[in-house]
Amino acid sequence: MSSQPSPTASRRIIWPSVVTVISAAILIGAEVFGAAFAGGWALAILFDSTTPARTSCRRCCFALGVFIMVAFIRNAQRIEPFTRRA
């Protein structure tokens, strides 16, 4: 017999943890995407690039912002679990 519960065991959502992580993600997301937009804009102007290059630079910075937010949510969920076994 294994001591681990079955994977079909009932799980309960821990709402305070979910609300905390979502609230932090909104706050940090606004900062990250604001910085990504400003950074892409500044780099495009710094290198005096053409319009397609400016758009590409902004898109790369936006993709970096998405990567940072995904990493933040994953780490926050590890610290503040969203579910608990009932």
N, CA, C and O atoms as a GROMACS GRO file, in nm:
protein
  344
    1MET      N    1   0.084  -0.118   0.000
    1MET     CA    2   0.000   0.000   0.000
    1MET      C    3   0.088   0.124   0.000
    1MET      O    4   0.188   0.132   0.070
    2SER      N    5   0.048   0.218  -0.078
    2SER     CA    6   0.121   0.344  -0.082
    2SER      C    7   0.056   0.444   0.013
    2SER      O    8  -0.065   0.441   0.034
    3SER      N    9   0.136   0.530   0.070
    3SER     CA   10   0.085   0.627   0.167
    3SER      C   11   0.035   0.755   0.100
    3SER      O   12  -0.024   0.841   0.166
    4GLN      N   13   0.058   0.767  -0.030
    4GLN     CA   14   0.014   0.888  -0.101
    4GLN      C   15  -0.133   0.874  -0.139
    4GLN      O   16  -0.178   0.766  -0.177
    5PRO      N   17  -0.208   0.986  -0.129
    5PRO     CA   18  -0.349   0.980  -0.169
    5PRO      C   19  -0.362   0.962  -0.319
    5PRO      O   20  -0.271   0.995  -0.396
    6SER      N   21  -0.476   0.911  -0.359
    6SER     CA   22  -0.497   0.887  -0.502
    6SER      C   23  -0.505   1.021  -0.576
    6SER      O   24  -0.543   1.122  -0.516
    7PRO      N   25  -0.470   1.022  -0.705
    7PRO     CA   26  -0.475   1.147  -0.782
    7PRO      C   27  -0.617   1.199  -0.800
    7PRO      O   28  -0.636   1.316  -0.834
    8THR      N   29  -0.716   1.115  -0.776
    8THR     CA   30  -0.855   1.159  -0.791
    8THR      C   31  -0.912   1.212  -0.660
    8THR      O   32  -1.031   1.239  -0.651
    9ALA      N   33  -0.827   1.226  -0.558
    9ALA     CA   34  -0.874   1.278  -0.429
    9ALA      C   35  -0.928   1.419  -0.446
    9ALA      O   36  -0.881   1.496  -0.530
   10SER      N   37  -1.026   1.451  -0.366
   10SER     CA   38  -1.090   1.583  -0.372
   10SER      C   39  -0.991   1.693  -0.333
   10SER      O   40  -0.913   1.677  -0.239
   11ARG      N   41  -0.996   1.804  -0.407
   11ARG     CA   42  -0.909   1.918  -0.378
   11ARG      C   43  -0.996   2.040  -0.357
   11ARG      O   44  -1.097   2.058  -0.424
   12ARG      N   45  -0.955   2.124  -0.263
   12ARG     CA   46  -1.028   2.247  -0.235
   12ARG      C   47  -0.944   2.366  -0.275
   12ARG      O   48  -0.822   2.365  -0.260
   13ILE      N   49  -1.008   2.468  -0.326
   13ILE     CA   50  -0.939   2.591  -0.366
   13ILE      C   51  -0.919   2.678  -0.241
   13ILE      O   52  -1.011   2.696  -0.162
   14ILE      N   53  -0.799   2.730  -0.226
   14ILE     CA   54  -0.767   2.819  -0.114
   14ILE      C   55  -0.781   2.961  -0.169
   14ILE      O   56  -0.686   3.017  -0.224
   15TRP      N   57  -0.898   3.020  -0.153
   15TRP     CA   58  -0.929   3.149  -0.214
   15TRP      C   59  -0.839   3.263  -0.167
   15TRP      O   60  -0.802   3.347  -0.250
   16PRO      N   61  -0.802   3.272  -0.041
   16PRO     CA   62  -0.710   3.383  -0.003
   16PRO      C   63  -0.577   3.378  -0.078
   16PRO      O   64  -0.523   3.483  -0.114
   17SER      N   65  -0.526   3.259  -0.102
   17SER     CA   66  -0.401   3.247  -0.178
   17SER      C   67  -0.420   3.288  -0.323
   17SER      O   68  -0.336   3.357  -0.381
   18VAL      N   69  -0.532   3.247  -0.382
   18VAL     CA   70  -0.561   3.282  -0.521
   18VAL      C   71  -0.574   3.433  -0.536
   18VAL      O   72  -0.518   3.491  -0.629
   19VAL      N   73  -0.648   3.496  -0.445
   19VAL     CA   74  -0.668   3.641  -0.452
   19VAL      C   75  -0.535   3.714  -0.431
   19VAL      O   76  -0.509   3.814  -0.498
   20THR      N   77  -0.453   3.666  -0.341
   20THR     CA   78  -0.324   3.730  -0.315
   20THR      C   79  -0.234   3.724  -0.439
   20THR      O   80  -0.175   3.825  -0.477
   21VAL      N   81  -0.225   3.608  -0.501
   21VAL     CA   82  -0.139   3.593  -0.619
   21VAL      C   83  -0.193   3.675  -0.736
   21VAL      O   84  -0.115   3.739  -0.808
   22ILE      N   85  -0.323   3.674  -0.757
   22ILE     CA   86  -0.381   3.753  -0.868
   22ILE      C   87  -0.359   3.902  -0.845
   22ILE      O   88  -0.326   3.975  -0.938
   23SER      N   89  -0.378   3.948  -0.722
   23SER     CA   90  -0.357   4.090  -0.692
   23SER      C   91  -0.212   4.130  -0.715
   23SER      O   92  -0.185   4.235  -0.773
   24ALA      N   93  -0.120   4.047  -0.668
   24ALA     CA   94   0.022   4.076  -0.690
   24ALA      C   95   0.056   4.073  -0.839
   24ALA      O   96   0.136   4.153  -0.886
   25ALA      N   97  -0.004   3.979  -0.912
   25ALA     CA   98   0.023   3.969  -1.056
   25ALA      C   99  -0.027   4.093  -1.130
   25ALA      O  100   0.039   4.139  -1.224
   26ILE      N  101  -0.140   4.147  -1.089
   26ILE     CA  102  -0.191   4.269  -1.153
   26ILE      C  103  -0.096   4.385  -1.127
   26ILE      O  104  -0.062   4.460  -1.219
   27LEU      N  105  -0.055   4.401  -1.004
   27LEU     CA  106   0.036   4.510  -0.968
   27LEU      C  107   0.170   4.496  -1.039
   27LEU      O  108   0.218   4.591  -1.102
   28ILE      N  109   0.230   4.380  -1.029
   28ILE     CA  110   0.362   4.359  -1.088
   28ILE      C  111   0.352   4.358  -1.241
   28ILE      O  112   0.444   4.404  -1.309
   29GLY      N  113   0.242   4.305  -1.294
   29GLY     CA  114   0.223   4.302  -1.439
   29GLY      C  115   0.218   4.442  -1.498
   29GLY      O  116   0.275   4.467  -1.604
   30ALA      N  117   0.150   4.534  -1.429
   30ALA     CA  118   0.145   4.672  -1.477
   30ALA      C  119   0.286   4.732  -1.483
   30ALA      O  120   0.319   4.805  -1.577
   31GLU      N  121   0.367   4.703  -1.384
   31GLU     CA  122   0.503   4.754  -1.382
   31GLU      C  123   0.589   4.689  -1.490
   31GLU      O  124   0.665   4.756  -1.560
   32VAL      N  125   0.577   4.558  -1.502
   32VAL     CA  126   0.660   4.484  -1.599
   32VAL      C  127   0.626   4.526  -1.742
   32VAL      O  128   0.716   4.554  -1.821
   33PHE      N  129   0.497   4.531  -1.775
   33PHE     CA  130   0.460   4.565  -1.912
   33PHE      C  131   0.483   4.713  -1.942
   33PHE      O  132   0.512   4.749  -2.056
   34GLY      N  133   0.470   4.798  -1.842
   34GLY     CA  134   0.505   4.939  -1.861
   34GLY      C  135   0.653   4.954  -1.889
   34GLY      O  136   0.693   5.029  -1.978
   35ALA      N  137   0.735   4.883  -1.813
   35ALA     CA  138   0.879   4.888  -1.834
   35ALA      C  139   0.917   4.826  -1.969
   35ALA      O  140   1.007   4.875  -2.036
   36ALA      N  141   0.849   4.718  -2.007
   36ALA     CA  142   0.878   4.653  -2.136
   36ALA      C  143   0.844   4.746  -2.252
   36ALA      O  144   0.920   4.758  -2.348
   37PHE      N  145   0.729   4.813  -2.243
   37PHE     CA  146   0.690   4.906  -2.349
   37PHE      C  147   0.788   5.022  -2.356
   37PHE      O  148   0.835   5.059  -2.464
   38ALA      N  149   0.820   5.080  -2.241
   38ALA     CA  150   0.913   5.194  -2.239
   38ALA      C  151   1.052   5.152  -2.284
   38ALA      O  152   1.120   5.226  -2.356
   39GLY      N  153   1.096   5.033  -2.244
   39GLY     CA  154   1.227   4.984  -2.285
   39GLY      C  155   1.235   4.959  -2.434
   39GLY      O  156   1.334   4.994  -2.498
   40GLY      N  157   1.131   4.899  -2.491
   40GLY     CA  158   1.128   4.876  -2.635
   40GLY      C  159   1.129   5.006  -2.713
   40GLY      O  160   1.198   5.018  -2.814
   41TRP      N  161   1.052   5.102  -2.665
   41TRP     CA  162   1.046   5.233  -2.729
   41TRP      C  163   1.182   5.303  -2.721
   41TRP      O  164   1.229   5.359  -2.820
   42ALA      N  165   1.243   5.299  -2.602
   42ALA     CA  166   1.373   5.366  -2.583
   42ALA      C  167   1.482   5.300  -2.667
   42ALA      O  168   1.565   5.370  -2.725
   43LEU      N  169   1.484   5.169  -2.673
   43LEU     CA  170   1.587   5.100  -2.753
   43LEU      C  171   1.569   5.129  -2.901
   43LEU      O  172   1.667   5.148  -2.974
   44ALA      N  173   1.444   5.134  -2.946
   44ALA     CA  174   1.420   5.163  -3.088
   44ALA      C  175   1.468   5.303  -3.123
   44ALA      O  176   1.526   5.323  -3.230
   45ILE      N  177   1.446   5.398  -3.035
   45ILE     CA  178   1.491   5.535  -3.062
   45ILE      C  179   1.643   5.546  -3.046
   45ILE      O  180   1.709   5.617  -3.122
   46LEU      N  181   1.698   5.476  -2.948
   46LEU     CA  182   1.842   5.480  -2.925
   46LEU      C  183   1.919   5.434  -3.048
   46LEU      O  184   2.019   5.495  -3.085
   47PHE      N  185   1.872   5.328  -3.112
   47PHE     CA  186   1.941   5.275  -3.229
   47PHE      C  187   1.892   5.339  -3.358
   47PHE      O  188   1.936   5.300  -3.467
   48ASP      N  189   1.801   5.436  -3.348
   48ASP     CA  190   1.749   5.509  -3.464
   48ASP      C  191   1.708   5.412  -3.576
   48ASP      O  192   1.748   5.426  -3.691
   49SER      N  193   1.628   5.315  -3.536
   49SER     CA  194   1.590   5.211  -3.631
   49SER      C  195   1.468   5.250  -3.713
   49SER      O  196   1.399   5.348  -3.683
   50THR      N  197   1.444   5.173  -3.816
   50THR     CA  198   1.330   5.196  -3.904
   50THR      C  199   1.202   5.145  -3.837
   50THR      O  200   1.207   5.082  -3.732
   51THR      N  201   1.089   5.173  -3.898
   51THR     CA  202   0.960   5.135  -3.839
   51THR      C  203   0.946   4.985  -3.814
   51THR      O  204   0.903   4.947  -3.705
   52PRO      N  205   0.981   4.897  -3.910
   52PRO     CA  206   0.969   4.753  -3.879
   52PRO      C  207   1.062   4.709  -3.766
   52PRO      O  208   1.025   4.624  -3.686
   53ALA      N  209   1.180   4.766  -3.760
   53ALA     CA  210   1.273   4.730  -3.652
   53ALA      C  211   1.222   4.780  -3.518
   53ALA      O  212   1.239   4.712  -3.416
   54ARG      N  213   1.159   4.897  -3.516
   54ARG     CA  214   1.101   4.948  -3.391
   54ARG      C  215   0.992   4.855  -3.341
   54ARG      O  216   0.986   4.824  -3.222
   55THR      N  217   0.908   4.809  -3.432
   55THR     CA  218   0.800   4.719  -3.394
   55THR      C  219   0.858   4.588  -3.342
   55THR      O  220   0.809   4.534  -3.242
   56SER      N  221   0.960   4.536  -3.408
   56SER     CA  222   1.023   4.412  -3.364
   56SER      C  223   1.085   4.428  -3.226
   56SER      O  224   1.077   4.338  -3.143
   57CYS      N  225   1.147   4.542  -3.201
   57CYS     CA  226   1.210   4.567  -3.071
   57CYS      C  227   1.105   4.570  -2.961
   57CYS      O  228   1.124   4.514  -2.854
   58ARG      N  229   0.992   4.638  -2.988
   58ARG     CA  230   0.884   4.643  -2.890
   58ARG      C  231   0.825   4.505  -2.866
   58ARG      O  232   0.792   4.470  -2.752
   59ARG      N  233   0.812   4.427  -2.972
   59ARG     CA  234   0.756   4.291  -2.956
   59ARG      C  235   0.849   4.203  -2.874
   59ARG      O  236   0.803   4.124  -2.792
   60CYS      N  237   0.978   4.215  -2.895
   60CYS     CA  238   1.075   4.136  -2.817
   60CYS      C  239   1.068   4.174  -2.669
   60CYS      O  240   1.070   4.086  -2.582
   61CYS      N  241   1.059   4.301  -2.641
   61CYS     CA  242   1.048   4.345  -2.502
   61CYS      C  243   0.916   4.300  -2.440
   61CYS      O  244   0.912   4.263  -2.323
   62PHE      N  245   0.808   4.302  -2.518
   62PHE     CA  246   0.679   4.254  -2.468
   62PHE      C  247   0.686   4.104  -2.439
   62PHE      O  248   0.634   4.058  -2.338
   63ALA      N  249   0.751   4.027  -2.528
   63ALA     CA  250   0.766   3.882  -2.505
   63ALA      C  251   0.848   3.856  -2.379
   63ALA      O  252   0.818   3.763  -2.304
   64LEU      N  253   0.949   3.938  -2.355
   64LEU     CA  254   1.027   3.925  -2.232
   64LEU      C  255   0.939   3.953  -2.110
   64LEU      O  256   0.951   3.885  -2.009
   65GLY      N  257   0.850   4.051  -2.120
   65GLY     CA  258   0.757   4.081  -2.012
   65GLY      C  259   0.662   3.965  -1.985
   65GLY      O  260   0.633   3.934  -1.869
   66VAL      N  261   0.614   3.901  -2.092
   66VAL     CA  262   0.526   3.784  -2.075
   66VAL      C  263   0.602   3.672  -2.006
   66VAL      O  264   0.549   3.606  -1.916
   67PHE      N  265   0.726   3.649  -2.047
   67PHE     CA  266   0.807   3.545  -1.984
   67PHE      C  267   0.826   3.573  -1.835
   67PHE      O  268   0.816   3.482  -1.753
   68ILE      N  269   0.854   3.697  -1.800
   68ILE     CA  270   0.872   3.734  -1.660
   68ILE      C  271   0.745   3.712  -1.580
   68ILE      O  272   0.750   3.663  -1.467
   69MET      N  273   0.630   3.747  -1.638
   69MET     CA  274   0.503   3.729  -1.566
   69MET      C  275   0.467   3.581  -1.548
   69MET      O  276   0.416   3.542  -1.443
   70VAL      N  277   0.494   3.500  -1.648
   70VAL     CA  278   0.468   3.356  -1.635
   70VAL      C  279   0.557   3.297  -1.525
   70VAL      O  280   0.510   3.217  -1.444
   71ALA      N  281   0.683   3.336  -1.523
   71ALA     CA  282   0.773   3.288  -1.419
   71ALA      C  283   0.727   3.336  -1.282
   71ALA      O  284   0.735   3.260  -1.185
   72PHE      N  285   0.680   3.460  -1.272
   72PHE     CA  286   0.631   3.511  -1.144
   72PHE      C  287   0.511   3.430  -1.095
   72PHE      O  288   0.506   3.392  -0.978
   73ILE      N  289   0.414   3.404  -1.183
   73ILE     CA  290   0.293   3.330  -1.144
   73ILE      C  291   0.330   3.189  -1.100
   73ILE      O  292   0.276   3.140  -1.001
   74ARG      N  293   0.419   3.124  -1.172
   74ARG     CA  294   0.460   2.988  -1.134
   74ARG      C  295   0.527   2.985  -0.997
   74ARG      O  296   0.497   2.899  -0.914
   75ASN      N  297   0.617   3.079  -0.974
   75ASN     CA  298   0.684   3.082  -0.845
   75ASN      C  299   0.589   3.121  -0.732
   75ASN      O  300   0.598   3.067  -0.622
   76ALA      N  301   0.499   3.213  -0.759
   76ALA     CA  302   0.403   3.253  -0.657
   76ALA      C  303   0.309   3.138  -0.623
   76ALA      O  304   0.272   3.120  -0.507
   77GLN      N  305   0.271   3.059  -0.722
   77GLN     CA  306   0.184   2.945  -0.697
   77GLN      C  307   0.256   2.838  -0.617
   77GLN      O  308   0.193   2.766  -0.539
   78ARG      N  309   0.385   2.825  -0.634
   78ARG     CA  310   0.462   2.729  -0.556
   78ARG      C  311   0.466   2.772  -0.409
   78ARG      O  312   0.462   2.687  -0.319
   79ILE      N  313   0.476   2.902  -0.384
   79ILE     CA  314   0.483   2.953  -0.247
   79ILE      C  315   0.345   2.959  -0.184
   79ILE      O  316   0.328   2.922  -0.067
   80GLU      N  317   0.246   3.005  -0.259
   80GLU     CA  318   0.107   3.015  -0.213
   80GLU      C  319   0.023   2.917  -0.295
   80GLU      O  320  -0.036   2.957  -0.396
   81PRO      N  321   0.016   2.791  -0.254
   81PRO     CA  322  -0.059   2.693  -0.335
   81PRO      C  323  -0.206   2.732  -0.350
   81PRO      O  324  -0.267   2.786  -0.257
   82PHE      N  325  -0.262   2.705  -0.468
   82PHE     CA  326  -0.400   2.738  -0.497
   82PHE      C  327  -0.498   2.632  -0.447
   82PHE      O  328  -0.616   2.662  -0.425
   83THR      N  329  -0.452   2.510  -0.429
   83THR     CA  330  -0.541   2.402  -0.386
   83THR      C  331  -0.482   2.327  -0.268
   83THR      O  332  -0.362   2.332  -0.241
   84ARG      N  333  -0.572   2.256  -0.198
   84ARG     CA  334  -0.532   2.172  -0.086
   84ARG      C  335  -0.620   2.049  -0.090
   84ARG      O  336  -0.737   2.056  -0.128
   85ARG      N  337  -0.564   1.938  -0.052
   85ARG     CA  338  -0.644   1.814  -0.047
   85ARG      C  339  -0.745   1.822   0.065
   85ARG      O  340  -0.715   1.865   0.176
   86ALA      N  341  -0.867   1.780   0.033
   86ALA     CA  342  -0.974   1.787   0.133
   86ALA      C  343  -0.974   1.666   0.222
   86ALA      O  344  -1.057   1.655   0.312
   0.00000   0.00000   0.00000
